[in-house]
Amino acid sequence: MRLAAVQVLLAVAAGQTLDDAMAELDLAGGDRAIAQWLAFGALREALLLERLSSPLLQKPWRRRDADVQALLHLALFELRHGQRPAFAVVNDWVEMTAVIHKAWARGLMNAVLRRYLREREALEGRLRADDLDLGHPAWLAERLRAAYPRQWPEIAAANNAEAPLWLRINRRRVTVAAYQEALAARGLQAEAVDWDAGALLLRASVPVTELPGWREGWVSVQDGAAQQAALILAPRAGERILDACAAPGGKTAHLLEAGADHLLALDRSAVRLQRVAETLQRLDLHGADLRAADAAEPRRWWDGQPFDAILLDAPCTGTGVIRRHPDIRLRRQPTDVEQAVEEQRRLLEALWPCLKVGGRLLYATCSVLPEENAQQIAGFLGRHEDAQRQEHPLTGQRLPGAGDMDGFYYALLEKRP
């Protein structure tokens, strides 16, 4: 499990997403849970751990020793947050140098970790003044602070915290009460919310596949903010509905659970679209036509019949889900914002003609940057006189941590004559 955590960190450093790196691990049960805790935690605190370890090293890391650096970050994370005795943590991570065939680093690892333990109070004290910024690259901290000067401390704290587990109950297969009883039978307590009976908040850390009824399709894991898309769009039987950027399929499935029965789900990636198919199969949901296509090019997939409703869960920077995908803070660059804004604009312009008069389009992102959200929609409304924003209590900007949910943005648009 420790080697697996190292492999995940190296894969992310090489450009792979954290989700994809975790999916490739051949681990299950407790070993997988520990590897995930270590990898997610070390990535969540990557910039902070780099600052913390720098005074303990005599010279910068060489590129070919990225694996040793990963070992050190994982070891420091466990010393900071783990429950095991410090001597056991140090010993296990020192021994890992042989596992990765870097025996020369044994002495280095031992010396650095023991020095950290001796000087822990002083080293940690130096971080407290700016540890919020340390959790974010400088460019992102600057943008978030500028956009949300009052809320910035809460946003940063939420991004640096561990995300809770949100569940969506498939009420076509099981009642919420029956599912809560199944959880209670395993010693798990879930909190209900006032905005939807099918959403439950589980604060315990449980491997997804070990949730009651997972294989039977009783439940899905989906953040509360993401669950609100289907509630806002409110699909009705008989409507033609488009899910324009469907993968990995959580919102597609929720639309079907909520009553959609004539749904076209698109995604540019055939590989990612297969994940949608697997999700629908597990949940035993039908009524969706899955197609690998670019939603921004309707001439390649649209039959000319307008849709009653469109969900555009647009590609974005993901700055609202950093706590759930901590690799975002390492992979994102300032240029990604401009690229995302352009792609969102392209999709909005391409899909608007596909919507019937009187129809509704729900624009969604898991970003908190205004240029991807409020500014994007303001620009679209300024270009389209037939577009009108519809008020809904769940639309607007949600910031990370509010209601124990991810950061999300929703705008519901209606097409006027």
C-alpha positions in Angstrom: 0.0 0.0 0.0 2.9 2.4 0.6 4.5 1.5 -2.7 1.1 2.0 -4.3 0.9 5.5 -2.8 4.4 6.3 -4.2 3.3 5.1 -7.6 0.2 7.3 -7.5 2.3 10.4 -6.7 4.7 9.7 -9.5 1.9 9.1 -12.0 0.3 12.4 -11.1 3.7 14.2 -11.4 3.9 12.7 -14.9 0.6 14.2 -15.9 -1.9 11.5 -15.1 -5.1 12.4 -13.1 -5.4 11.2 -9.6 -8.6 9.3 -10.4 -6.9 7.5 -13.3 -3.9 6.6 -11.2 -6.0 5.3 -8.4 -8.1 3.2 -10.8 -5.0 1.4 -12.0 -4.1 0.1 -8.5 -4.5 -3.6 -7.9 -5.6 -3.1 -4.3 -8.8 -3.7 -2.4 -10.3 -3.2 1.0 -8.2 -1.8 3.8 -5.0 -1.7 1.8 -6.6 0.5 -0.9 -8.1 2.8 1.7 -4.7 3.4 3.3 -3.0 4.0 -0.1 -5.8 6.4 -1.0 -5.5 8.3 2.3 -1.8 8.6 1.9 -1.8 9.7 -1.7 -4.7 12.1 -1.4 -3.2 13.6 1.7 0.3 14.0 0.3 -1.1 15.7 -2.8 -3.5 17.9 -0.8 -0.5 19.2 1.2 2.1 18.9 -1.6 3.2 22.5 -1.6 3.2 22.7 2.2 5.2 19.5 2.5 7.7 20.9 0.0 8.1 24.0 2.1 8.3 22.0 5.3 11.0 19.6 4.0 13.2 22.2 2.3 15.1 23.3 5.4 15.8 19.7 6.2 17.6 19.0 3.0 21.2 20.1 2.0 20.5 20.5 -1.7 17.5 20.4 -4.1 16.1 17.2 -5.5 17.4 15.8 -8.7 14.8 14.9 -11.3 15.7 11.3 -11.2 15.0 11.1 -7.5 11.4 12.1 -7.7 10.5 8.7 -6.1 12.6 9.5 -3.0 10.9 12.9 -2.8 7.5 11.2 -3.0 8.6 8.8 -0.1 9.6 11.8 2.0 6.3 13.7 1.4 4.2 10.6 2.2 6.2 9.9 5.3 5.9 13.5 6.5 2.1 13.4 5.8 1.7 10.3 7.9 3.8 11.8 10.8 1.6 14.9 10.7 -1.8 13.1 10.6 -1.4 9.4 11.2 -2.3 7.5 14.4 0.7 5.1 14.4 3.7 5.6 16.7 6.3 7.9 15.1 9.1 5.3 15.4 7.1 2.8 13.4 6.2 5.4 10.7 9.9 6.4 10.4 11.1 2.8 10.2 8.6 1.7 7.6 9.3 4.6 5.3 13.1 4.2 5.7 12.7 0.6 4.7 10.8 1.7 1.6 14.0 3.1 0.1 15.1 -0.5 -0.6 11.7 -1.3 -2.1 12.1 1.5 -4.7 15.8 0.4 -5.3 17.2 3.6 -3.8 19.1 2.1 -0.9 21.5 5.1 -1.0 18.6 7.2 0.3 18.1 5.2 3.5 20.4 7.4 5.6 18.9 10.5 4.1 15.4 9.5 4.8 16.2 8.4 8.4 18.0 11.7 9.1 15.4 14.0 7.7 12.5 12.3 9.4 14.2 12.2 12.8 15.2 15.8 12.5 11.7 16.8 11.6 10.5 15.0 14.8 13.1 16.9 16.9 12.3 20.3 15.4 8.7 19.7 14.6 7.3 22.6 16.7 9.6 25.2 15.1 9.2 23.9 11.6 5.4 23.8 11.8 5.3 27.2 13.4 6.9 28.8 10.4 4.1 27.5 8.2 1.2 28.8 10.2 1.3 32.4 9.0 0.9 31.4 5.3 -0.3 27.8 5.3 -3.5 28.7 3.5 -1.6 30.1 0.5 0.8 27.1 0.7 -2.1 24.8 -0.1 -2.5 26.6 -3.5 -0.2 27.7 -6.3 0.5 31.4 -6.1 -1.5 32.3 -9.3 -4.6 30.4 -8.0 -4.4 31.9 -4.5 -4.2 35.3 -6.0 -7.3 34.8 -8.2 -9.3 33.3 -5.4 -8.3 36.1 -3.0 -9.3 38.7 -5.6 -12.6 37.1 -6.4 -13.6 36.3 -2.8 -11.7 38.6 -0.4 -14.0 37.9 2.5 -14.5 34.2 1.9 -11.0 33.3 0.9 -9.9 31.9 4.3 -13.0 29.6 4.3 -12.4 28.5 0.7 -8.8 27.7 1.4 -9.6 25.8 4.5 -12.2 23.8 2.6 -9.8 23.0 -0.2 -7.2 21.8 2.3 -9.7 19.6 4.2 -10.7 16.0 3.5 -14.0 15.7 1.6 -17.0 13.9 3.1 -18.8 11.0 1.3 -22.1 12.0 -0.3 -24.5 9.3 -1.4 -27.4 9.4 -3.9 -30.0 6.7 -3.3 -31.5 5.1 -6.3 -35.1 5.2 -5.2 -36.1 3.0 -8.2 -34.3 0.2 -6.4 -34.6 0.9 -2.7 -36.3 3.3 -0.3 -34.1 5.9 1.6 -35.4 4.5 4.9 -34.4 1.0 3.9 -31.0 2.1 2.8 -30.4 4.0 6.1 -31.3 0.8 7.9 -28.7 -1.1 5.8 -26.1 1.5 6.8 -27.0 1.4 10.4 -26.7 -2.4 10.4 -23.0 -1.8 9.5 -22.6 0.8 12.2 -22.8 3.8 9.8 -24.9 6.8 10.3 -25.9 9.1 7.4 -27.3 12.6 7.6 -30.3 13.6 5.5 -30.6 17.0 3.9 -33.5 19.3 3.5 -33.2 19.9 -0.3 -33.6 16.3 -1.5 -34.8 13.1 0.2 -32.5 11.0 -1.9 -29.2 12.6 -0.8 -27.4 11.4 2.3 -24.1 12.7 3.9 -21.8 10.0 5.3 -18.9 11.3 7.3 -17.3 7.9 7.7 -14.6 6.8 5.3 -15.8 3.7 3.5 -14.5 2.1 0.3 -17.1 2.7 -2.3 -17.5 -0.9 -3.4 -18.2 -1.9 0.2 -21.2 0.3 0.6 -24.4 -1.6 1.2 -26.1 -2.5 -2.1 -23.3 -1.0 -4.3 -23.2 -3.9 -6.7 -27.0 -4.1 -6.7 -27.4 -0.5 -7.9 -28.9 0.9 -4.7 -26.6 3.8 -4.3 -24.2 6.1 -6.1 -21.4 8.3 -4.8 -21.9 11.9 -5.9 -21.2 15.2 -4.1 -24.3 17.0 -2.9 -23.7 20.0 -5.2 -23.4 17.7 -8.2 -26.7 16.1 -7.2 -28.5 19.4 -7.6 -28.3 19.4 -11.4 -31.1 16.9 -11.9 -33.2 18.8 -9.3 -32.8 22.1 -11.1 -33.4 20.7 -14.6 -36.4 18.6 -13.3 -36.7 16.2 -16.3 -40.2 15.0 -17.2 -41.3 11.8 -19.0 -41.5 12.2 -22.7 -39.1 15.2 -22.9 -36.2 15.1 -25.3 -33.2 15.7 -23.1 -29.5 16.2 -24.0 -26.7 15.6 -21.6 -23.9 17.3 -23.6 -20.8 16.3 -21.6 -22.0 13.1 -19.9 -18.9 11.3 -18.6 -18.4 9.9 -16.0 -22.2 9.5 -15.9 -23.3 10.6 -12.4 -25.6 13.3 -13.6 -26.8 11.2 -16.6 -27.9 8.5 -14.2 -29.5 11.0 -11.9 -31.6 12.4 -14.7 -32.8 8.9 -15.6 -33.6 8.2 -11.9 -35.5 11.5 -11.8 -37.8 10.5 -14.7 -36.0 11.2 -18.0 -36.8 8.5 -20.5 -35.6 10.0 -23.8 -32.1 11.1 -23.2 -29.1 11.6 -25.5 -25.8 11.5 -23.6 -22.7 12.7 -25.5 -19.0 12.7 -24.6 -16.0 13.3 -26.8 -14.2 10.4 -25.3 -15.3 6.9 -26.2 -13.3 5.5 -23.3 -15.0 7.8 -20.8 -18.4 7.1 -22.4 -17.8 3.4 -21.5 -17.8 4.5 -17.9 -21.2 6.0 -18.4 -22.5 2.7 -19.8 -21.0 0.8 -16.9 -22.7 3.2 -14.4 -26.1 2.8 -16.0 -25.7 -0.9 -16.2 -24.9 -1.2 -12.5 -27.9 1.0 -11.6 -30.2 -0.9 -14.1 -31.2 2.4 -15.8 -32.5 2.5 -19.3 -33.7 5.2 -21.7 -30.3 6.8 -22.7 -28.7 6.8 -26.1 -24.9 7.1 -25.6 -22.8 8.6 -28.4 -19.1 9.5 -28.6 -19.3 13.0 -30.2 -18.2 16.6 -29.6 -21.3 18.4 -28.4 -19.9 21.6 -30.0 -20.3 20.1 -33.4 -24.1 19.4 -33.7 -23.9 18.7 -37.4 -22.1 15.4 -36.6 -24.7 14.1 -34.2 -28.0 16.2 -34.1 -31.0 15.0 -36.1 -32.5 18.5 -36.2 -35.3 17.8 -33.7 -35.0 20.4 -30.9 -34.5 19.4 -27.2 -36.8 20.3 -24.4 -33.9 20.5 -22.0 -30.1 20.5 -22.2 -27.6 19.9 -19.4 -24.3 21.4 -20.2 -21.9 20.3 -17.5 -19.1 22.2 -19.1 -15.4 21.4 -19.1 -13.8 23.7 -16.5 -10.8 24.2 -14.3 -12.3 22.2 -11.4 -11.3 24.8 -8.9 -14.4 24.0 -6.9 -13.5 20.4 -6.3 -9.8 20.7 -5.2 -10.5 19.0 -1.9 -11.9 16.0 -3.8 -9.2 16.1 -6.5 -6.1 17.5 -4.9 -4.0 16.9 -8.0 -5.8 19.9 -9.6 -3.7 22.4 -7.6 -0.6 20.8 -9.1 -1.8 20.2 -12.7 -3.7 23.5 -13.4 -1.9 26.4 -15.0 -3.1 30.0 -15.6 -3.5 29.3 -19.3 -6.0 26.6 -18.5 -8.5 29.2 -17.4 -8.6 31.0 -20.7 -8.8 27.6 -22.6 -11.7 26.5 -20.4 -13.6 29.8 -20.9 -13.2 29.5 -24.7 -14.4 25.9 -24.7 -17.4 26.8 -22.6 -18.3 29.7 -24.9 -18.0 27.4 -27.9 -20.3 24.8 -26.4 -22.9 27.4 -25.3 -23.0 28.9 -28.8 -23.3 25.5 -30.5 -26.0 24.1 -28.3 -28.3 27.0 -28.1 -29.8 26.4 -31.6 -30.5 22.8 -30.5 -32.9 24.0 -27.8 -36.6 24.4 -28.5 -38.4 27.7 -27.8 -39.6 27.5 -24.3 -36.9 24.9 -23.5 -34.4 25.2 -20.7 -30.6 24.9 -20.7 -28.8 24.3 -17.4 -25.2 25.5 -17.5 -23.0 23.9 -14.8 -19.3 23.9 -13.8 -17.4 22.7 -10.8 -15.4 25.9 -10.8 -15.4 28.9 -8.5 -13.7 31.3 -10.9 -16.1 34.1 -12.0 -14.8 34.2 -15.6 -16.0 30.6 -16.1 -19.3 31.2 -14.4 -21.2 34.5 -13.8 -19.1 36.4 -16.4 -19.5 33.6 -18.9 -23.3 33.6 -18.5 -23.5 37.4 -18.5 -21.6 37.5 -21.8 -23.9 34.8 -23.3 -27.0 36.7 -22.3 -25.6 39.8 -23.8 -25.2 38.1 -27.1 -28.6 36.3 -27.2 -31.8 38.3 -26.8 -33.8 35.1 -26.8 -32.1 33.8 -23.7 -33.5 34.6 -20.3 -32.2 33.5 -16.9 -34.6 31.6 -14.7 -34.4 32.0 -10.9 -34.1 28.8 -8.9 -33.1 28.4 -5.2 -30.3 26.0 -6.1 -28.7 28.1 -8.9 -25.8 30.5 -8.5 -22.3 30.1 -7.1 -21.7 27.7 -4.3 -18.3 27.9 -2.6 -16.3 24.9 -1.4 -17.3 23.7 2.0 -20.7 25.5 2.1 -23.2 22.9 3.3 -20.3 20.4 3.3 -20.4 20.4 -0.5 -18.0 21.1 -3.3 -17.8 24.4 -5.1 -20.3 24.5 -8.0 -22.0 27.0 -10.3 -25.5 26.6 -11.9 -27.3 28.9 -14.3 -30.7 28.0 -15.7 -31.6 29.6 -19.0 -34.9 29.6 -20.9 -35.3 30.2 -24.6 -37.8 32.8 -25.4 -39.7 33.3 -28.7 
